[in-house]
């Protein structure tokens, strides 16, 4: 499948800012199941590229002159291939054990630990793809997709208690449950062809380390849609949670109010 992608992030400020810095994870990862045919990133100020600790193609944008807007645009064409059972086709050189450590956003609360104990085998036991899908189905049924119900700072425990959230909350809850049982699992940010789901084209899901009879490695699961990753997905970044894999994350120096708008358009190309 070929995906045509255009993603625009616009910050507007009620008064001029003196300085802005943004960390960008807006370039698709180099992985066997996706190949970048063309890609362009446009930002104001100075933009430096680098590879982060998780192997994500990243940029650091700095703007050192007065400004009341920041506009960041990426666009390009990515070819994806289908995955058998959501299994990633190659390794990335990272030990899965680094993805067993909870973060502030994925710390297991008591209800999350109870859910993990109900669905997943005991600590130290291997889990398979079936267990991962069972966990995704439980979260899918317990936490409704509701835009605006949470914020980027909401924790997995808070979203679980609320019973509502968006894709990043579903991912954080899944990660918290895995961490409660010592299972490696990591956050994925990227894009999805939204088809007719009504969900945003900018998306988040998870990779979980499984040990099936015929496969040991990462399997990619979309909790929000209660399914395995398909060729309709483009992967931007992996990390321990939203904060380490967010497409755009930064800070500014200056007063006033900030308004952010995001437009992402993902269209399959025939």
Secondary structure, DSSP 8 states (H G I E B T S, - for coil): -EEEEEEEEEEEEEEEESEEEEEE--S---BTTEEEEEEEEE-SSEEEEEE-TTS-EEEEEEE-S-EEEEEEEEEEEEEE---GGGB-SS--S--GGGGSS--TTT---HHHHHHHHHHS--TT----HHHHHHHHHHHHHHSEE-TTSS-TT--HHHHHHHTEE-HHHHHHHHHHHHHHTT--EEEEEEEE--TTS---SEEEEEEEEEEETTEEEEEEEETTTTEE--TTEEEEEEESSHHHH-SEEEEEES-S-EEEEEEEEEEEE-
